Amino acid sequence: MKPIDRLHSLGQSIWYDNIERRLLEDGSLANLIARGDIRGVTSNPSIFNKAILSSSDYDQALQPMAWAGWSPERIFFQLAIDDIRRTADLFLPLYQNSRGGDGYVSLEVNPNLAHDTRGTVTQAKKLWAQVNRPNLMIKIPATKEGIPAVQECIAAGLNINITLIFALKRYQAVLDAYLAGLEMRLRKGERIDQIASVASFFISRVDTKVDQRLVEMAKKPELKARSEALLGKAAIANARVAYDLFKRHCDTPHFILLKNEGARTQRPLWASTSTKNPAYRDVLYVEQLIGPETVNTIPPTTLDAFRDHGVAALTLDKDLLDARADLLALDGLGISMEQVTAELEEEGVAAFATAFKELLTSINNRSMSFQQALGGIGQVTARRYEKMEKQKTATRIWQHDPTLWVKDPSGMKIIRERLGWLDAPAVSLKFVRELVKFRDTCLKDGFSHVLLLGMGGSSLAPEVMRDIYAGAINKQKALSFSVLDSTDPGQVAAAEKWAPAGHTLYIVASKSGGTAEVDAMFRHFWARVEKESRSKAGSAFIAITDPGTILEAKAKEYHFRKVFPGERTVGGRNSALTIFGLLPAVLMGIDVMELLGSAVKMAEACGPDVPAGANPGLMLGAMIGEAALLGRNKLTIITDELFDAFGPWLEQLVAESSGKQGKGILPVVGEPPLDPVHYGRDRLFIYIRSSGFSAARVEAIRKASHPVATLEVNDPHDLGGEFFRWEFATAVACIVLGVNAFDQPDVQDNKDRTVAKINEYREMHALPEGKPVWEDVDYAVFGNLPKACKSLEEVLRLFSARIATGDYIALNAYLPRNEDNLAILQEIRAILLQFRGNATTLGFGPRFLHSTGQLHKGGDKRGVFFQITSKVDRDIPIPGQPFSFAILERAQALGDLDALQSRRRHVIRIHLKKPGLADLVEIFKKVFD
């Protein structure tokens, strides 16, 4: 039998004298519990001080509270409460199985209340209510003022750990206070059988103080032998006498009467049991204090030592007469234990108060750094927090209260039908097994590739997952995955080349079921597969769509392998954690249980009962929204390599949710670096940090007095939590802006204009593109210019004169989205960025129409748009349609242009008469360098 198991079998419980977030995050604490090594946890200001000072583990939880302007003490207790709750939940099965015998977690009141009875009682009750766990123990010091607080708290039904006990007389007072509290409950007709208490006797500190005196006495020859004989004996003697007092107390008629009413024994707890003197055996205060109905709270190093070489045997009853003799001998040397223990109590209270002060100072310093990083945004964010706390914003979001965003009935109806994403993390867990089974069947049937045909919310999240999880998938249980979200013939051809015939599974994804681009893609690939396999074509297709859509009907008509129903109450851009994101994730070998686990944790952190200032999604949204109101509406995202791919999904979520009614937040993702001094004062920077690769750049931005917030992500599985955090934050930011986060009123206009262009093509067999304002053999430019121009350089110079401070520059390319085009367009983007430091975006059409397109038309008028179209090398017909992919893409571009012009946006279309972008870079350099 292992030493720890043997010790537990002797009736003593080991509790862990340590708590820190890392142990909760990495599973270490759960493993200790599962192995049976520990049966409870204690904490104190010194432990939390060490945990918070020695790492950055708490920074991400601390940051939103700093933004809310919380005091250091409030921040500390919120951090501590979070840890205590999570730890208590881990111990809850043990607490239940032991019927309340073990499984407790202790949280101490403010050490500065050690001599304040009323203050102690008030805070103890508050902490008890805030933690709200049956296996919590509130720690109250055994000072003279603490004893009546213990009695009152026991009477109120709290579990109490009475700490900092040194003196036997004080211990007797603790025992009496416990019984008196139980009696008070009985007189009120309340139960006492569920109340637990421990009395914490401190051990090693007694030897440390007594040994110091003995060492001094040993310098006198006549006292040397007597003094040295008592070294290292005071603490164990004091504890053994205390244990004898405990046993005699349990035999008193007073306690027996209460026990008959269900009272539990108040167990002695041995605290401070690591040896401070290296000359002593490292497990001395464990081995020598083992007895029934006791607890030993052990720090990590001592636990490791006892696990390795400890000896478990009953020792507390051993040599009681010798223990008393040792105490008498100390008294005979003039060492008064009464004086020693009084000093120890005073020093213990002071030490915890000092640790608490250091802790608050550290928290204050970190809090100030977070606030200062936001500049003036920090102050307005704190004011917004106060308003949201008062208005119970988070609770109302979870209650699906549409009046947070709008008051009109039609808008309220839309919102009520679009808040299912709040429950998606937990709800989606139930169908993971089905998805895994489906994937295994597809692998068995010979599929090796998956091509998703979708647009916007149906395709962006799976693409992000693929790229972020690139190095963290189970390749043995994975299909190669790609997305087609374009009508460009070149990109359609590339997707066809990528997808091996006979081994590709096609996901047709559309919430509405009627997305024109998705229909065109489906027609093309259905014709291809049908040609290859004829009657078996349907087995290569699956659909994800909401119930009752045209796509659902078509999937049944065409005998698709399977139709996965979407959740009606979740809009496309919020569907990452629903079947739209999770089915592709499972097919590509991602552990979606881990992904959803992180999302569930974030959803809990943003929950309805979490104080507003501790809610990471709420405070991020409040900060982003307030920044936008101050004119910093260019949300510039900087990422380390791990989360580079996160931008496109975030871009759609923020832009499409916020960009309407002449308002909006422009997400700026993937932008080339710029010297911070040249950035405009219209930006808020968010650094999504993992490796720290971009840390130096971000620090330079902060030093240039731009507001910066940092979000830590260290693992691909964090993506689930970030999906939820940003969904919540975006909804909150839209509350601040006063817009409906869940509609897209201007998207339909672009679709209608595209349909009109297609109808014109049906009639005239040509698309009316209008007359160019300038052209030569290589380029044609369309738009409005105040005068005629002689060259493309002159066109660009004249158009660039419209770019003003505070504008953003959108580079929208209706071209194949491939590495070559991306590299060239990023080079042009960098040129435009260097021009005046205006925020820049890059979108590929028609993909961006389902993303930033809503903001382009519905947001403010500060956009300047360069649309680029091109002649195609090879067009591809769309089966069953009188037009091709090239015609559809051009109609979408022209519809986009018309929609922008109708809203008086500054826009030109640069058409490449010959495919290829490379020469355009040099022209932009001449104009904008």
N, C-alpha and C positions, 0 to 999 in steps of 0.2 A: 504494500500500500504506500502511495506517495506520502511524503511528510504532511502536505497540506490536507489531503484526504483524511489522514490519521488525526490531525489536529481537529478537523471538523467533527470527526466521529466522537471526539472527547467532549464535545459540547461547546467548543469555542468557535466563533465565526471570525473569519478574516475579512475585514473591510479594507478597501484600497484608499490610502491617504494621498489621493492624486486625482485631478480632473483637468483635462485640457482638450480643446477642440480636435486636435490632431488624432487623439485616440478614438474619438467618435467618428471622424471622417474615414480613417483607414481601417476601421474594424478591430483595432487592437483591444479596445475595452470589451467589445462583444465576444471576442475570443477568450479573454480572461474569464468572463462569466460562463461561457459555454464549457470551458475546461473545468469549471468548479473551483478555480483558484481564489475567487473573491465572491463575497456574498453581500456586499454593500460598498458605498463610497462616501468619503467625507471630504469636505472642502473647507478652506478658510481663506482670508485675504492674502496670506503669504503664498498659498498655492496658486490662486488666480493671478497674483502679481507676477509670479514666475512664468506662468503660462502665457500671459499677454505680453510681458516684456521681452520674452526670449524668442518670439517668432512673429510673423505677420499673419498667423492663422486667423486672427480675429478682425483683420483690417476690413475685409469686405462686408462683414456684418456691422462693423462700427461706422463705415462710411455713410450710409443713409441717415443714421442717427446724428452724425455730425452735420449733414446737410439740413437736418431738421432743427439744429441749434440746441440739441439736448445738453444738459449739464453732464459733466464727467461721471457724477455719481449715478445719474439715471441711466447713462450708457452702460456703466459697469453692471448694474443690477439686471439690465435687459440681457446683456451678454451672458451673465451668470445664469439667469433664469432659463435661457435657451439651452445651455449646456445641461443644467440640472434636469430640465424636462426630458431631454433626449436620453439622459442617463437613467432617469427614473423609468422611462418606457422600456429600456433594455432590461431593467431589473424586475419589471412588473410580473412576468411569469414566475420568477422565484418568490416574489412577495406573495403571490396568490397560492403557489404550491406549498409554501411554508406557513400559510395562514397568518401572514403578518409577522412571522418570526424573524425573517431577514428580507433583504432586497431593498434596503433603505438608502436614500441619498440625502446628504446633509448640506444645508445652505445657511451661512452665518449672517446675522444682522450686522449692520454697520458697527464696527468696533468703537466708534466714537460715542455710541449709546450705552457703553458698558456700565455707566453710573447714572443712567436715565431710565427709571422703571417704566414710565408712561411711554416714552419714545420707543423703548424696546418692544413693549406690547403692541403698539400701533404698527410698527414696521413688521413684526413677526406675523401679525394677522394679514397685513397687506401682501407679504411674500407668499404666505400660505395660499391666499386666494389667487395670486398671479400664477404661481406654479401649477396649482390645481391638480396635484397628483397625490393619491392616498399613501404612497410610500416615500413621501418627503419628510424629512426631519429639519426643523428650524433649530439652528444652534444659537444658544444664549449663554453668555459667560456667567460663571458662578460667583459673580461679585455680590456684595450685600444688596445692591440695588437690583441685581439680576434674579435673585431668589424669588421675590414676590412676583416678578414678571413670569418666571417659570410656572408658578402656581396658577396665575391667571390664564396663561396660555394653555396649560393642561386642562383647566376648567372649560376653556373655549373649544376643546376638541382637537388641538394641534399636537402632532408628534414632536417631541422636544429632545434635542441632544444638548445636555448641559455641559459646557466646555470649560476649559481652564480651571479644573479642580486640582488642587495641590494638597490642601489641609484636610485632615480627618474630620475636624469640627465642621468645616464647610460642607464636606460630603454628607454629614448627618443632616445638615440643613437642606441639602438637595433632596435627600430621601424624604424628608418631612414635607417639603414643598410638593413633591410628586403626589404623595398620598392626600395632602390637603386639596390639591386640584381635583383629584378623582372624587373626593367626597363632595366637593362643590357641584360637580356634574350630577352625581347621584341625587343630591338634594333638589336639583332642577328636573329630575326625572329623565335624564339623558344617559345614553349608554356609555360604558367605560371599557368595553372589551376590545374596541378597535384602536385604542390609544396606546402608542408605544413610546418608550423613552429610554435613553441611555445616559449614563453619567460618566463623562470623559475625564479620567485621571491622567495627568501628564507625567511621564516617566523619566525620560533621559535628562530633562532639564533639572530634575531634582539632584541626580548624581553630579551633573556639571557644576552646580552651585555648591553642593556639599563637598565635593572633591576638591574644589578650589580652596576651601577653608582647611580641609584636612592636609593638603599639600603644604600650606603655610605653617600649620601646627607641627608637621613632621620635621620642619627645620630645627625645632627644639629637640635636643637629644632625649630629654625625659618624656616627650610625647610621641616620638618617632614611631615606635612599635605599635602603640595603640592606634595612632592615626592611620598608618598604612594598612593596618588590619581591617579598617572600615571602608577603605576605598572601593567604590563601586557597589556598595551594599545598601545605601540609604533608599534609593528609588524602589528597589524590589521589596525591601522591608516595608516601606510605606504602603506599597500596593497590596502586599499580602495582608497587612493589618486592615486595610480598607476592605479587602475581599471578605475577611472574617466579619467585619461590621455589616457588610451586605448580607451574608448568610444569616447572621443573628436577626437582622431586620426582617428577613423573609419569614422568620419563625414567630414574629410578634403577632399577638391577637389582632392588632390594628390592621396589619397587611392581610392576614388570613381572612378577615371579614370582607375586605375589599376584593380579595382574590375570588371569594365565593360569588361575588357579583360580576366576575369576569375580568378583574384587573390583571394586567400583564406585569411580569417582573421588570423592574427597571434595571437592566443589565449594566454592570460596570464595563466601561470601555477603556482599554489601555491605549493612550495616544502618545505621540512623540516617542516612538519605540525604535527609532534608528539610533545606533550607538554613536555618540559624538567622540568618544575616546578610542583611538585606533588600537589601544592596548587591550580593549575588551573584545570578546567574541562578537562578530557582527550580527549574530542572531540572539544575543544575550537576552534582550527584553521581549523576545518572543518565547524562547524555550523556557524561561523561568517564570512565566506568567500564564500558564495554560490551566484552565479550569472550566467546569460547566457553567453555562449561563453567563458567559463573558464574551466580549468582542475585543479583538486587537486590530487597530487600524494601522496599516503598514505602508510605508512609502515604497516606491518601485524597487530601489536597490536592495532593501531589506527583504522584500518579497522574493526577488530573484535569488538572494542568498539562502533564504529558508527553503525555497524549492530545491535548491542544489544540495545543501548539506545540513538542513535543519533536522532536529530530533524532536518528535512530538511525544510528550508524556505528561501525565498530570503532575503539575509542580506547584500550583498556587497554594495548596494545603500543606505543602512540605515546609518543615522547619519554621512553623509559626512562632514557636517560643524563641527561636534564634532571631527571628525578625524583630520581635519586641525587644529582645536583649540588645540588638544592634541599635535600635532607636534610643534605648536607655543609655547605651554607651556613648552615643553621639551627644546626648544631653549632658552626660558626665564630663565630656570634653568642652562643654560650654557652647555646643552648637545647638541652638534652639530650633527645632523643626517648625515651631509656630512662627518664628521670625523668618526662617528660610522660605516657608510656603507663602507667607504674606508678601515677601519680596518677589517671589516668583509670580504670584498673581498680578502684582503691580507691573512687573516687567513684561509679563505675557500680554496684558491689556495694551501696554505701551507699544510692544513690538508689533501687534496686529494693527494698531492704529497707525504706526509708522509705515507698515507695508501697505495699508489702505491709502495713505496719503501719497506714497510713491506711485501706487497704481493709478490713482486719480490724476496725478501729474502726467504720467505717461499717456493716459487716455486723452487728457486735455491737449497734450502736444500733438498727438496724432489727429485728434478732432480738428484742431486749428489748421493743420496742414491740409486736410481735406477741404475745409471751408475756404482757406486762402487760395487753393488751386482753382476755385470757382470764381474768385473775384467778387464783383458786385452781384453776380447771380446767386451767390450763397445767401445773401440777406433776403432777397425776394423769395427764394425757395423755402427758407425758414418760415416766412410769413404765410406762404401757400400751405405749408405743412399744418400750421395752426388752424387754418381755415378748413382743411380737409379732415383734420382730427375732430374739429367741432361738428362738421357736417357728416361725419361717419362715412366718408367717401368709399373706403375699401369695403365696408360692410354692405353698402348700397350697391356696389358693383356686383358683389356675390349674390345679392338679392335680385339682380337683374332689373334694377331701377333705371328706366330709360331717361328719366327727367334729369339725370346727371349731364346728359348731352344735349337733349332737345326738349321742346315743349309741344311741338306740333304732333297731332295724332299719327300722321303717316310715318314720320320719322321715328316715333316711339314704337310703332309696329315693327319696323325694320330692325330696330335694336333688340326688341324682345326675341326676335327670331334669329339673332346672330351672337348670342352669348354662351353657346354651348362649349366653346373652346375653354372656358373656365374649368369644366369638369373633364375635359378630354384626357389629361394625363392618367387619371385614375380609371376612367371608363375604358380607355383603350387597352388596359392591361388584360381585360377579360378575353380579348380575341387574339392575343399573341400566339397561343398554342395552335389555333386554327391556321394562322398565317405560316407558321413554321412547318406544319404538316403539308400545306399547299406547296411551299417551296420544295420540300423533299420530294413530293410527287413530280414536280416539274423537272427536277434534276434526274429523277428516275426515268422520266419520259424522254430524256435526251436533250433538253434545252440547256444551252450554255450561255446565252446572251439574253438580255432584256432591253428593249427599246421602248422608252416611255414617250408617247405622243400626247403632249399637253401644253398648256400655256399658263403663265402667271402662277397663281397659287397651286395649281395642279402639278407643276414641274419644278419650281424653284427649290422647295425644301428637299426633295429627293436628290437634286443635283448637289446641293450644299452638303447633304449627308455623305454622298459618295466621295466628295473631295476631302472633307474633314476626316472621314474614317478610312482614308486610303490605306493607312498602315495599321489599321486595327480591326480587320475583318477576318472572319473564319473562311479562308479560301477553299477549304474542303466542302463548305456548305454555302457556296456563293456562285451566283451567275454574274458575268460581266454586265455592267450597267451603263447605259447612255440615255441621253435625253434629246429629243427633237422638239424644239419650240420655235420654229421658224418656217416661214413660207418661201424663204429664199431657195431657188432651185439648186444652187451650189451646196447649200447645207443639207437639203433633202438628199441630194446625190451622195454626199459624204456619209450620211446616216445609213443609206442603203448599202454602201460599200462596207460599212462597219458591221452590219448585221448579217451573219452567215445564214444562207438559205437553209431552211429546214431545222435550224437550231435556235432560232430567235423567238422569244415570247414578246408579244406586243401588248403594252398597257395603253389603252385608250382612256385618258383621264380628262374628265370635264364635269364640274359640279352642275352646271346648267344643262349639259348634254347637247347644247346647240352651238358651241364655239366653232366659228367658221374655219379657223385655221386647223383645229383638231379634226374636223370633218374632212378637210382636204387631205390631211396626212393619212387619215384612216383609209380613204378611198384609194390612195396611191399604194399603200402597203397591202391592203386587202387584195388588190388586183395582182400584185406581185406574188403573194403567197398562194392565192387561188390558182394562178397559172402554174405554180410549182406542184401544189398538192390537191387541187380541185376540191373534192367533197370534204376533205379534212382541214380546210383553211381555218374554220372556226376554232379548232383546238389550239391554234397559235395565238389567239387573241383573248384578252380579258378586259373588262371595263370597270372603271371606278367612276360612279356617278350617283347623284342623288336619286332617291326613289321616284318613279313616275316620269322620268325625262325621256326625250326622244332617243338618247343614246341607250338607255336601258331597253327600250323597245327594239331598237336596231340590234343590240347584242343578242337578244332572244331570237330575233328573226334570223340572224346569221349564225346562230348556234355557237356563240362564244364559249370558250372553256368555262368561264365563270364570270359572274357580275358581282362586284363588291359594292354594297350600298354605302354612300357617303352619309354623313350626319347633316340633316337639314339645318340644324341650328348653328352650324359653323360655316362661316364664309370662307371663300377660297384662300385668302391671304392669312387666315388663322388656322388653316387645316393641317399644318405640319405634323401635329401630334395625333392626327386621325388616320383613317385608312389611307388617305391620299399620300401621306408621308411614310406610314409604317409598312404598308405592303411592299413598296419598292425597297425600303430599308432592309426588310427581312430577306427579300430575294437577293440583295447584294451582299448578304452575309453579316449584317450588323446585329449586334446583341441589343435588340430593342428593349429588353427588360431593363438593362442598365440605362439606356437612353431615357425610358419612361421613368425609371427610378429617380433620376436627377430632376426630371420635370415635376414629379410628385413632390419632391423636397422643396423645389422652388415655389410650387403652388401653395404648399403649407406655409412657407415663409411670407407669402403674399396674402395669406388667408384673412377671413373676415374679422377674426378676433385678435389679430396681430396689431399692436399699436402702430399708428400711421408712421411714426418716425423710424420704426424698425422694419418697415415693409420695403424690401429692395425694389420691387416693381413700382410701387406707388411713388417713392421718393425720386427714382430715376425719371419717371414720367413728369412729376412736378417740376423737377429741375429743367428738363428739356422744354416743357411747355413755357415755363417762366423765361427761359433764355430766348425763346422765339418771340415772346411779347416784348422783350427788350431789344428786339432787332437781330438777335443772334439765332437766326433760323436756318443757318447752314450747318447742319449736324454732320460734322466731319469725323468719319470713323477711321481709326488707325488700328491695324491689327498686326500681331506677330504671325509667323507663317502658319501655325496650326489653324487659325481661324480666318485666314485670308479669304476663303470661299464663302464666308458668312454674309458678306456685303450684299450680294444681289437679293437674297431673301429679305434682309433687313430693309433694303431700299424700297422694295414693293410695299412692305408692311407700313412703313412710316409715311411714304409719299402718298400712297393711295388712301390711307386712313385720314391723313391730315390736310391734304391739298384740295381745299374747296372753299367756296364762299369768299374768295379773295384772300384766303389765309393759307398757311401751310408750313411744314418743316421739310426742308430739302435735305435728304440724306446724300452725303458726298462720300462715295466709297471707291477704293482703288485709285485715288488721286495720286499722281506723282508728288514727291516731296518738294517743298518750297522753303526758302529761307524764312523763318518765322516772322522776321520784321516786315515781310511783304504781305502777310495775310491781312485781309480786311477785318474790321471789328464787327463782322456779322457772323462770326463762327463760334460754335461750341464744339470742343474736341472730346471724343470718347475714345479712350485707348483700351482695346480688348487685348489684354496682356497674357501671354503664356510663357514664352522663352525669355522675354525681356529684350529681344533683338531690337525693337524700336524704342526702347526706354530712353536712350540718349536724345533721340529726335524729339520725343514727347517732353522731356525735361527742358529742352531748348524752347519749345513752344510755350511751356508754362512760364519760363523766365522772361519771355517776351510779353508777358501779361495777358495771355489768352487763357480763357477758362478751360480747364482740363479735368476730366473724371476718368478714373481707371477701373476697369472691371477685370478681375482675375479669372482666367479659365485655364485649367492645367491638364485637361484630359478630353479626348473626343466625346466621351459620354456627357461632359458638361453641356454639350449642345442642347440636350433636352431641356435643361434648366434655362438656358439662354433663350430658347424659343419662347418659353413661357414668360420669362422676365420681360422680354421686349414686347410681347403681346400685351401684357398688363400695363407696362410703361406707356406704350403707344396709346392705349385706351385712355389712360390718365392724362397724357399730354393733350389729347383732343378735348378732354373736359376743360382743361385750362384755356385752350384756344377758343372753346365754344363752338365746336363743329361735331357733326355726327361721324364717329369713327368707323361706322359700319356700312356706309353707302358709298357709291361711286357715281355721282350724278352726271359727270362729264364724260365718262367712258363710252356711254351709249351713243353720244353725239358722233364720236369718231367712227363707231361701227356703222351708224346710219349713213355717214358720208361715204364710207367705203362701199356700202351696198349701192348707193346712188352711182358711184363711179362704175361699179360692175354692171349695173343695169344699162348705163350709157354704152359700155363696151358691148353688151349683148346686142344693142340696137345698131351701133355704128362700127363694130369690130375694131374699134380703136379707143384708146383712152385720151380724152381731151386734157392735155397737160398745160394748155395756155402758151403764151408767147414768152420766150426767154427775155430777160432784161439785158442779157449779154451772152454771147457764145462764140466759140471758135471750133476748130476741128476736134479738140480734145474735151472741152467742157461746155456745159450750158448752165446758166444761172437763172433761177426763177425766184421772184419775190418783188418787193417794192423798194426802189431806190430813187432818191431825189433827182438824179441826173444820169445821163448816159455815161458809160465807162468804156475805156479802150482796152482794158486787160483785166484778167482775173485778179491780179494784184490790186488794181484800182478799185475793183468791186469790193474786195475784202477790206481795203482801207476805209472806203466810204461806209461800209456796213459796220466796221469796228468802232467807228465814231459814235455809234449808238450805245456802246457798252459804258455804263456808268458805275460809280461806286455803289456797292450793295447789290448789283446784278449778279446772276449766275449765268454761266455759259454752258449750254447743253449741246453736246455733239451727238447727233442721232443718225446712225448709219444703217441704211437698209441694204446690208451686205451680208455675206456668209460670216458667221461668228466662228472664226478659226484663229489659230495662233498668229499667223502672218498679219491678218487684218487687225487683230487686237494690238499687236506690237506697233504697227504704223499709226493707228488711231490714238494710242497712248502717247506716242511721240507728238502728234498734233495737239493732243490735250495738254501736254507739258508746255508746248509753245504758247498756247492760249493762257495757261495758268501763269506763266512768267510775264505775260503782257502787262497785267495790272494787279495780279493776285486775286482776281475774282474766282469764286468757287466754280469748279467745273464738274460736269458729269458726262459719262459716256454710256450710250445705250444702243443696242442693236435692235432694229425693227424687224418684224412687228412685236418682238418680245417686250420691249419697254412700254408699249401701249397698254399692256396689262400690269404695269408697274408705275413708273413715274409719269406715264401719260396723263393720269388723272390730275396730278399736281401741275403739270405743264399748262393745262387748260383751266383748271379750277382754282389754282393757287393765286398768289399775287402776280403782278405784271412785271416782275423783275427778271424774267428769263430772256436770254438772247439765244436763238436757236440756229445751229448750223445743221441742216439736214443734208445727208449725202446719199445719193442713189447712183446706180450704175447699170450700164448695159450688161446683160448676162452672157456668158459663153455658150451655155446650153440650157435651153428651157425644158421643163418637164410638164406634160399635160396632166390635168386632174381628171381621172376617170369619171364619166358621167356629168362633166361640167363643160360648158362651151368656152372655158378660159383655162389658162395654165397657171402654174405657180408664179411665174414671173409677172403675169398680169395681176394676180391677186396681191402680190407683194407691192407692185407699183400702185395699185388702187388704194392700198392701206397707207402708203406714203403720201399720196395725193390727198387722201382724206385727212391725214394728220396735218398736212400743210394747210388745208382749207380751215380746219378747226382752229389752228393757231392764229391764222390771219383773221378769222372772224372775231377773235378775242383781242385783236390789235396787239398781238405779240410781235416782237422783232424777230423775223425769221427769213432765211433764204434757203433755197434748195440748190445744192451744187450737184449737177448730174455728170457722171463720168461717161463720156461717149465710148470709151474703151475701158474694158475691165482693168482694174489695177489702181492702187492708191499711192504708190511710192513717189511719183512725181509731185503729188499734191503737198507732200511734206515740205519740199523745197520752196514752194510758193508761199506756204504759211510762214516759213522761216523769214522770207524776205519782207513780209508784211508786218509780222508781230515781234520780230527780234529787236 
